[in-house]
Amino acid sequence: MRIVFVRHGEPDYEHDCLTETGVKQAEMAAERLKEEGISEIWASPLGRAQQTAKIASEVLGLPVKTVDCMREITWGSIDGSPLFADGHPWDTVDKMAADGVDLNMRDWRTSPYFVNNRVVQVADGVERGIDEWLAGLGYVRRGAYYEHTLAEDEHKTIAMFSHGGSSSVAIGHMMNLPFPYMCAMMHMEFTSITILRMGRKKGLCPLPCLELSNDSRHIKEGKYHRLQEM
């Protein structure tokens, strides 16, 4: 199975929808996704992800299914005590790097940088939710890896429309990479595409293969072609 993670288009956060630019980005992403042979579309329940997915559904002729665990992550102090940058994970990770801390640390949840940040519990919820979702698709978590309960002659390809934060948590969990490391490594652009490929054979699977990461060529090429036509 292949999972095509797509971040939503440029958002109007106040109204939880896409801006005019975000709609255009989503339209270009939908055209790009024609190349992937997608058979199912899933999306976060939040409006900006649902709207991006709906534009793709109209192009691909597929319904949008909702997966609640992929809503965007939140952060902040658990007990009201001050946190660096109010607990913003990406700013916190920059601080960790400036302090010389290993971002690949396995005990990041209990580090002074995150121990009082509610993003830990939120990230744990995303990880539990993505495992439940994957189990429904035939991939059951067994420790650090997934057991494939079925066998596929060809890779089924599904799309997941969500957010930079929840996608970073989910992809990191699937690939056994700590969340701080993912924050430093994955800066997803609007409607960028990241593809993970799981195993086709029945039985315990190796780590997913990262086919593509943060690909936003459809946006950049779209802008380029419009400029050329002017």
C-alpha positions in Angstrom: 0.0 0.0 0.0 1.1 3.5 -0.8 0.0 6.5 1.4 0.0 9.9 -0.3 0.1 12.5 2.4 -1.1 15.9 1.2 -1.0 19.1 3.3 -4.0 21.4 2.9 -3.8 24.6 0.7 -3.1 28.1 2.1 -5.6 28.5 4.9 -7.8 31.2 6.3 -7.2 29.9 9.9 -9.9 32.2 11.4 -12.6 30.6 9.3 -10.9 27.2 8.9 -11.1 27.2 5.1 -8.9 27.9 2.1 -7.9 31.3 0.8 -8.3 32.1 -2.9 -4.7 31.2 -3.3 -5.3 28.0 -1.3 -8.1 27.0 -3.7 -5.8 27.4 -6.7 -3.1 25.4 -4.9 -5.6 22.6 -4.2 -6.7 22.6 -7.9 -3.1 22.2 -9.0 -2.5 19.5 -6.5 -5.6 17.6 -7.6 -4.3 17.6 -11.2 -0.9 16.4 -10.0 -2.6 13.5 -8.0 -4.0 12.1 -11.3 -0.6 10.5 -11.8 -0.7 8.5 -8.6 -3.6 6.0 -9.2 -5.4 6.9 -6.0 -8.3 4.6 -5.1 -9.4 6.2 -1.8 -9.4 9.7 -0.3 -9.2 10.3 3.5 -9.0 13.7 5.2 -8.7 15.4 8.6 -12.2 16.7 9.8 -10.9 20.3 9.8 -12.4 22.6 7.1 -9.1 23.5 5.4 -8.2 19.8 4.9 -11.7 18.8 3.9 -11.9 21.6 1.3 -8.6 20.6 -0.2 -9.7 17.0 -0.3 -13.1 17.9 -1.8 -11.4 19.6 -4.7 -9.3 16.5 -5.4 -12.4 14.3 -5.0 -14.1 16.2 -7.8 -11.2 15.7 -10.1 -10.5 12.0 -9.2 -14.2 11.0 -8.8 -13.8 9.6 -5.3 -15.6 10.3 -2.1 -13.9 11.8 0.9 -13.7 9.7 4.1 -12.8 11.4 7.4 -10.2 10.2 9.9 -10.5 12.2 13.1 -7.0 11.5 14.5 -5.4 13.6 11.7 -6.8 16.9 12.8 -4.0 19.5 13.4 -2.0 19.3 16.6 -2.1 21.8 19.4 0.4 22.8 22.1 0.9 24.9 25.2 1.6 24.6 28.9 -0.2 21.9 30.9 -0.1 23.7 34.2 0.2 27.3 33.1 3.9 27.7 33.8 5.8 29.5 31.0 7.2 27.5 28.0 9.7 28.7 25.4 7.7 30.2 22.5 4.5 29.1 24.3 5.4 25.5 23.5 5.4 25.9 19.7 7.1 22.6 18.6 9.1 23.9 15.7 10.4 26.9 17.7 11.2 24.6 20.6 13.1 22.3 18.3 15.2 25.2 17.0 16.0 26.0 20.6 17.0 22.4 21.3 19.3 22.5 18.3 20.8 25.8 19.4 21.5 24.2 22.8 23.2 21.3 21.1 20.5 18.7 22.1 20.2 15.6 20.0 16.9 15.9 18.1 16.8 12.1 17.6 16.4 11.5 21.3 14.0 8.7 22.1 12.9 10.2 25.5 11.9 13.5 24.0 8.5 13.4 25.8 10.2 13.6 29.3 12.9 16.1 28.2 12.7 19.6 29.9 11.7 21.0 26.5 8.5 19.0 26.2 7.6 17.4 29.6 5.1 20.2 30.4 3.8 20.7 26.9 0.4 19.3 26.0 1.6 18.5 22.5 3.0 15.3 24.0 -0.5 14.0 24.7 -1.8 15.3 21.4 1.0 13.5 19.5 0.3 10.3 21.4 -3.3 10.6 20.3 -2.3 11.0 16.6 0.0 7.9 16.9 -2.7 5.8 18.5 -5.2 7.0 15.9 -3.0 6.3 12.9 -2.3 2.8 14.1 -6.1 2.2 14.4 -6.6 3.5 10.9 -3.8 1.4 9.5 -5.1 -1.7 11.3 -8.4 -1.2 9.4 -6.4 -1.2 6.2 -4.5 -4.5 7.1 -1.4 -3.2 8.8 -1.2 -4.0 12.5 1.4 -2.5 14.7 3.7 -5.1 16.3 6.2 -3.2 18.5 8.3 -1.0 16.1 6.9 -2.5 12.9 3.7 -3.4 11.2 2.4 -6.8 10.3 0.6 -7.0 7.0 -2.5 -9.2 7.4 -3.2 -9.4 3.6 -1.2 -9.7 0.5 -1.4 -7.3 -2.5 -0.6 -8.2 -6.1 -0.1 -4.4 -6.7 0.2 -1.5 -4.3 -3.1 0.1 -3.4 -2.7 3.9 -3.3 -4.7 6.1 -0.9 -4.5 9.8 -0.2 -4.5 11.4 3.2 -5.3 15.2 3.3 -4.2 16.7 6.6 -1.8 19.2 8.2 1.9 19.8 8.7 1.9 18.9 12.3 -0.3 15.8 12.4 1.4 14.4 9.2 4.8 14.9 10.8 3.7 13.0 13.9 2.1 10.2 11.9 5.0 9.8 9.4 7.5 9.9 12.2 5.7 7.2 14.1 5.4 5.0 11.1 9.1 5.3 10.4 10.2 5.2 14.1 11.6 8.8 14.0 11.1 11.0 17.1 8.7 14.0 16.7 11.4 16.7 17.4 13.5 15.2 14.5 10.5 15.3 12.2 9.8 18.9 13.2 13.4 19.8 12.1 13.3 17.7 9.0 9.7 18.2 7.6 8.7 21.7 6.8 5.7 20.9 4.6 4.6 23.5 2.1 0.9 24.0 1.3 -0.4 21.1 -0.7 3.0 19.4 -0.7 3.0 15.7 -1.3 4.8 13.0 0.7 4.5 9.4 -0.1 5.2 6.3 2.1 5.1 2.8 0.6 4.3 -0.1 2.9 5.1 -3.7 2.1 2.9 -5.8 -0.2 3.7 -9.2 1.2 1.8 -10.8 4.0 3.7 -10.9 7.3 5.9 -8.5 9.3 6.9 -5.5 7.2 10.2 -3.5 7.2 10.1 0.2 7.7 8.0 2.1 5.1 9.9 3.3 2.1 9.9 7.1 1.7 9.2 7.5 -2.0 8.8 11.3 -2.0 9.0 14.1 0.5 7.5 17.6 0.6 7.0 17.7 -3.2 5.4 21.0 -4.2 6.5 21.2 -7.9 2.9 21.4 -9.0 2.7 24.8 -7.2 6.0 26.1 -8.5 5.5 24.9 -12.0 2.0 26.2 -12.0 3.3 29.7 -11.1 6.0 29.4 -13.7 3.7 28.5 -16.5 1.3 31.3 -15.6 4.1 33.8 -15.7 5.3 32.5 -19.0 1.8 33.0 -20.5 1.5 36.6 -19.3 
